[in-house]
Structures are given as structure tokens and as C-alpha cells.
Amino acid sequence: METWRGIPREEIPWYPTIDRDKCTGCRTCVDFCRNDVLEFDEADGKTRVKNPYNCVVECNVCAKLCPEGAIRFPDEAVFRVLSNSSLRGRP
């Protein structure tokens, strides 16, 4: 996805962050996401974000699937305010 609601994808701060202290390396998130956002780091046995802008805007299923609660996304209310503000300035 190159744009979302007319906004270039690289300008949209919607992607996961991973708390590596909580991540147990179960790979549930990596196995779920088909957009190549996440990858398993064999060196430390944890997941990391590989391609953040491949993440589908407003999708947070990987976080819901994580049994350890190690994946976070921006606060949805704050994100909506940001995206609405951005949209006002665009044709």
C-alpha cells in the first residue's frame, strides 16, 4: 500500500513495536502476518519488526494474537486525531 486515504504510507506512524523483554519467540505473530512486517531473529530467538511500512494501517491482529502482550501499536484515539488532522490539509 503506497497511500492510505491519500496520505503517503511512509508518513503514517502505524506499525508494531515489540517489547523484546516480553517476547518469548513463539512466532505466532510472524506466522500470522503475510505482509513481511515481522521476522524471527534466530540470533536471540525473538521477533523483530523488519518492514514497518508494510503493515496494513489500522490492523493490529498480531498484537491481539500475542500470548505475552509483547506487541504494541500507537494508541488508536491518538492515531485517529493525527490521521484526521492530516486529511484536513489534503485535497
Number of C-alpha atoms within 10 A of each C-alpha: 11 10 12 14 11 11 14 11 18 14 12 16 15 22 21 23 16 18 15 15 9 13 19 14 18 15 16 14 22 19 13 13 15 11 13 16 19 25 17 18 13 9 6 9 14 19 24 21 18 13 14 18 21 18 21 16 15 13 12 17 12 21 19 13 14 17 15 15 14 20 24 16 17 15 9 11 9 10 16 13 11 13 17 12 11 15 13 8 7 9 5
